[in-house]
């Protein structure tokens, strides 16, 4: 099994990329877990990462960020007003649910969580989560089942706030297997399902890599009998790399993999028997800045 995790970060990704991905997933008979950013698209503010995150500028050049996000998106929240993402397009959230995909919360302001989480107070984090959860419930009529951390950024304050919600699972970190997450003394009662495969933008930032090489790498990366979670983005696989992703899904199908949701990886599992594991910061090839990594011994087979 390969679990598909789709993150919606921007208004363009929501408005243009998501519908194209929904059509492709339907054509391929695949289901995904879709995580929505509900609040403002403040992508223009991300320019400060050039000065605060080692490797960020190199990644932007190698992955051709202007092509992925579009010039207009790169001005939102600075020279252009920040439009709402999923809250402004409830019909697309409902379409996603109606077509059999799992839906969850990614963020209120994706950029704020990614860039300012460590400086935010518990009350500010509570408000960010609360606004996103309320928007999801307002549109779907249901409590969101899952949360996926923007840019795999998490800290103890945020895990404390997350623990107040009845999540079926969370996806906060990078790693190889499921666990019950802990961070600096805070332990959560829900399982962590990490992203196990590198993302397309990371691979494209590797030295000497191009789209053809990325396709070959990803086509062969999943392993049978192990947890395989691939995170895609509506701004990349839904737009400039839609054809790439269609071919990747075809290759995975030909290799005998089922393409499904993160929840499906929990089927038949006794959550209480998952090991407790610590989340800590780590670096990944091709990604600018640190991300959360789930650290444990052993592996959970799926």
C-alpha positions as CSV (number, residue, x, y, z in Angstrom):
1,X,0.0,0.0,0.0
2,X,1.0,3.6,-0.7
3,X,-0.9,6.2,1.3
4,X,-1.3,9.5,-0.5
5,X,-1.2,12.6,1.6
6,X,-2.2,15.8,-0.3
7,X,-1.4,19.1,1.3
8,X,-3.2,22.3,0.1
9,X,-1.0,25.3,1.0
10,X,-2.1,28.1,-1.3
11,X,-5.2,29.7,-3.0
12,X,-3.9,28.7,-6.4
13,X,-3.2,25.2,-5.3
14,X,-6.8,25.0,-4.0
15,X,-8.5,26.7,-6.9
16,X,-6.5,25.2,-9.8
17,X,-4.4,22.3,-8.6
18,X,-7.0,20.5,-6.5
19,X,-9.7,20.0,-9.2
20,X,-7.0,18.6,-11.6
21,X,-5.8,16.2,-9.0
22,X,-9.3,15.1,-8.1
23,X,-9.9,14.2,-11.8
24,X,-6.6,12.4,-12.0
25,X,-7.2,10.4,-8.8
26,X,-10.6,9.4,-10.0
27,X,-9.2,8.3,-13.4
28,X,-6.6,6.2,-11.6
29,X,-9.0,4.7,-9.0
30,X,-6.9,6.2,-6.2
31,X,-8.0,7.8,-2.9
32,X,-6.0,10.3,-0.8
33,X,-6.0,12.1,2.5
34,X,-6.4,15.8,1.7
35,X,-5.3,18.4,4.3
36,X,-6.7,21.9,3.8
37,X,-5.2,25.3,4.8
38,X,-8.4,27.2,5.6
39,X,-7.1,30.7,6.3
40,X,-5.2,33.4,4.4
41,X,-2.6,32.6,1.7
42,X,0.4,34.7,2.9
43,X,2.9,33.1,0.6
44,X,4.7,36.4,-0.1
45,X,5.9,36.5,3.5
46,X,7.9,33.4,2.9
47,X,10.7,35.5,1.2
48,X,12.2,36.0,4.7
49,X,13.2,32.3,4.7
50,X,16.1,33.3,2.4
51,X,17.7,34.9,5.4
52,X,16.6,32.5,8.1
53,X,16.9,29.0,6.6
54,X,20.1,27.4,5.4
55,X,19.6,25.9,1.9
56,X,16.2,27.6,1.3
57,X,17.4,29.8,-1.7
58,X,19.1,26.8,-3.3
59,X,16.0,24.8,-3.0
60,X,13.8,27.5,-4.6
61,X,16.1,27.8,-7.6
62,X,16.5,24.0,-8.1
63,X,12.8,23.3,-7.7
64,X,11.8,26.3,-9.9
65,X,9.5,27.8,-7.2
66,X,8.2,30.5,-9.6
67,X,6.9,27.8,-11.9
68,X,5.3,25.9,-9.0
69,X,3.6,28.7,-7.2
70,X,3.1,31.4,-9.8
71,X,4.2,35.1,-9.6
72,X,0.9,36.3,-8.1
73,X,1.0,33.7,-5.3
74,X,4.5,34.9,-4.4
75,X,3.1,38.4,-3.7
76,X,0.2,37.4,-1.5
77,X,0.3,38.9,2.0
78,X,2.9,41.6,0.9
79,X,2.2,43.6,-2.2
80,X,-1.2,41.8,-2.8
81,X,-3.9,41.1,-0.2
82,X,-3.9,37.6,1.2
83,X,-6.9,35.6,-0.1
84,X,-8.5,32.9,1.9
85,X,-7.7,29.4,0.8
86,X,-10.2,26.6,1.6
87,X,-12.7,28.8,3.5
88,X,-13.3,30.7,0.3
89,X,-14.0,27.6,-1.8
90,X,-16.2,25.3,0.3
91,X,-17.6,23.6,-2.8
92,X,-14.2,22.1,-3.4
93,X,-13.9,20.8,0.1
94,X,-17.3,19.2,-0.2
95,X,-16.4,17.8,-3.7
96,X,-13.3,16.2,-2.2
97,X,-15.4,14.5,0.5
98,X,-18.0,13.5,-2.0
99,X,-15.5,11.7,-4.2
100,X,-14.4,9.4,-1.3
101,X,-11.2,11.1,-0.1
102,X,-10.4,11.6,3.5
103,X,-10.2,15.3,4.6
104,X,-8.4,16.9,7.5
105,X,-6.8,20.1,8.8
106,X,-3.5,21.4,7.6
107,X,-3.5,25.0,8.9
108,X,-5.3,28.3,9.3
109,X,-2.3,30.3,8.0
110,X,0.2,27.9,6.6
111,X,3.0,30.5,6.4
112,X,2.5,31.6,10.0
113,X,2.6,28.1,11.4
114,X,5.7,27.2,9.3
115,X,7.7,30.3,10.0
116,X,6.5,31.6,13.4
117,X,5.4,28.5,15.4
118,X,8.3,28.7,17.9
119,X,7.5,32.4,18.6
120,X,3.8,31.8,19.1
121,X,2.2,31.6,22.5
122,X,0.0,28.7,23.5
123,X,-3.0,31.0,23.1
124,X,-1.9,32.0,19.6
125,X,-1.5,28.3,18.7
126,X,-4.9,27.5,20.2
127,X,-6.4,30.2,18.0
128,X,-4.7,29.0,14.8
129,X,-5.9,25.5,15.4
130,X,-9.3,26.6,16.5
131,X,-10.0,28.7,13.5
132,X,-9.0,25.9,11.1
133,X,-11.1,23.2,12.9
134,X,-14.1,25.5,13.1
135,X,-13.9,26.2,9.3
136,X,-13.7,22.5,8.6
137,X,-16.7,21.8,10.8
138,X,-18.6,24.7,9.3
139,X,-18.1,23.4,5.8
140,X,-18.4,19.6,6.3
141,X,-20.6,19.4,9.4
142,X,-18.1,17.1,11.0
143,X,-15.1,17.2,13.3
144,X,-11.9,16.7,11.3
145,X,-10.4,13.3,11.9
146,X,-6.8,14.2,11.3
147,X,-4.2,17.0,11.4
148,X,-1.0,17.4,9.2
149,X,1.6,19.8,10.4
150,X,2.6,22.5,7.8
151,X,6.1,21.9,6.6
152,X,6.5,19.2,9.3
153,X,6.9,21.9,12.0
154,X,5.9,21.0,15.5
155,X,6.9,21.9,19.1
156,X,5.8,21.0,22.6
157,X,3.3,23.9,22.9
158,X,1.6,22.8,19.6
159,X,1.5,19.2,20.6
160,X,-0.1,20.2,23.9
161,X,-2.8,22.0,22.0
162,X,-3.3,19.2,19.5
163,X,-3.7,16.8,22.4
164,X,-7.0,18.6,23.3
165,X,-8.7,17.3,20.1
166,X,-10.0,13.8,19.3
167,X,-7.8,13.2,16.3
168,X,-7.9,9.7,14.8
169,X,-4.3,10.3,13.9
170,X,-1.8,13.1,13.1
171,X,0.9,13.4,10.5
172,X,3.5,15.7,12.1
173,X,6.9,14.3,11.1
174,X,9.2,12.4,8.8
175,X,10.1,8.9,9.6
176,X,9.8,5.2,8.7
177,X,7.0,3.9,10.9
178,X,4.0,4.8,13.1
179,X,4.3,5.6,16.8
180,X,2.6,7.4,19.6
181,X,4.4,10.8,19.6
182,X,6.1,12.5,22.5
183,X,8.0,15.8,22.6
184,X,9.8,17.2,25.6
185,X,7.5,15.5,28.1
186,X,4.3,15.9,26.3
187,X,2.7,12.6,25.1
188,X,-0.2,12.4,22.7
189,X,-2.8,9.6,22.8
190,X,-3.2,9.4,19.0
191,X,-0.9,7.7,16.4
192,X,1.6,9.6,14.3
193,X,1.7,8.5,10.7
194,X,4.9,10.1,9.3
195,X,5.7,10.9,5.7
196,X,8.2,8.2,4.7
197,X,9.1,9.1,1.1
198,X,10.9,12.2,0.0
199,X,8.8,14.9,-1.6
200,X,9.1,16.0,-5.2
201,X,10.4,19.4,-4.4
202,X,13.1,17.9,-2.2
203,X,14.2,15.4,-4.9
204,X,14.4,18.2,-7.5
205,X,16.7,20.1,-5.2
206,X,19.3,17.2,-5.1
207,X,22.5,17.8,-7.1
208,X,22.3,16.5,-10.6
209,X,18.6,15.7,-10.4
210,X,15.9,16.4,-13.0
211,X,12.2,15.4,-13.4
212,X,13.0,12.2,-15.3
213,X,15.4,11.1,-12.6
214,X,12.9,12.0,-9.9
215,X,10.3,9.9,-11.6
216,X,12.6,6.9,-11.7
217,X,13.6,7.4,-8.0
218,X,10.0,7.7,-6.7
219,X,8.7,4.8,-8.9
220,X,11.1,2.5,-7.1
221,X,11.1,4.0,-3.6
222,X,8.1,2.3,-1.9
223,X,8.8,-1.0,-0.3
224,X,6.2,-3.8,0.1
225,X,5.6,-4.8,3.7
226,X,6.6,-1.4,5.0
227,X,4.8,1.9,5.7
228,X,4.8,4.0,2.5
229,X,3.4,7.6,2.8
230,X,3.9,10.0,-0.1
231,X,3.2,13.7,0.5
232,X,2.2,15.6,-2.6
233,X,1.3,19.3,-3.0
234,X,-1.5,20.7,-5.1
235,X,0.9,23.5,-6.2
236,X,3.4,21.0,-7.7
237,X,1.7,17.7,-8.6
238,X,-1.6,19.5,-9.3
239,X,-0.1,22.1,-11.7
240,X,3.3,22.0,-13.3
241,X,3.9,18.3,-12.5
242,X,0.4,16.9,-13.1
243,X,1.6,14.7,-16.0
244,X,4.6,13.6,-13.9
245,X,2.2,12.5,-11.1
246,X,-0.1,10.7,-13.4
247,X,2.8,8.6,-14.7
248,X,4.0,8.0,-11.2
249,X,0.6,6.7,-10.1
250,X,0.6,4.4,-13.2
251,X,4.1,3.0,-12.3
252,X,3.0,2.4,-8.7
253,X,-0.1,0.6,-9.9
254,X,2.0,-1.6,-12.3
255,X,4.2,-2.5,-9.3
256,X,1.2,-3.8,-7.5
257,X,0.6,-1.1,-4.9
258,X,-2.8,0.0,-3.7
259,X,-3.2,3.8,-3.6
260,X,-5.2,4.8,-0.6
261,X,-5.6,7.1,2.5
262,X,-3.6,7.4,5.7
263,X,-6.5,6.0,7.7
264,X,-6.3,2.8,5.7
265,X,-2.8,2.2,7.1
266,X,-4.5,1.9,10.5
267,X,-6.9,-0.9,9.5
268,X,-6.8,-3.8,11.9
269,X,-4.1,-2.2,14.1
270,X,-4.2,-2.1,17.9
271,X,-3.2,1.5,18.5
272,X,-2.5,0.9,22.2
273,X,0.4,-1.4,21.1
274,X,2.2,1.2,19.1
275,X,5.6,2.2,20.7
276,X,6.0,5.6,22.2
277,X,8.6,7.6,20.3
278,X,10.2,11.0,20.5
279,X,9.9,13.8,17.9
280,X,13.0,15.9,17.4
281,X,14.3,18.3,14.7
282,X,16.3,17.0,11.8
283,X,17.6,17.9,8.4
284,X,16.7,16.2,5.1
285,X,18.5,16.4,1.7
286,X,16.9,19.0,-0.5
287,X,14.8,20.7,2.2
288,X,15.7,24.1,3.5
289,X,15.6,24.3,7.3
290,X,14.8,21.7,9.9
291,X,11.7,19.4,10.1
292,X,10.3,17.2,12.8
293,X,11.6,13.6,12.7
294,X,10.0,10.7,14.6
295,X,12.7,8.6,16.2
296,X,12.2,5.0,17.2
297,X,13.7,1.6,16.8
298,X,12.0,-1.0,14.6
299,X,9.3,-0.7,12.1
300,X,5.5,-1.1,11.7
301,X,4.5,-3.3,8.8
302,X,1.4,-2.4,6.7
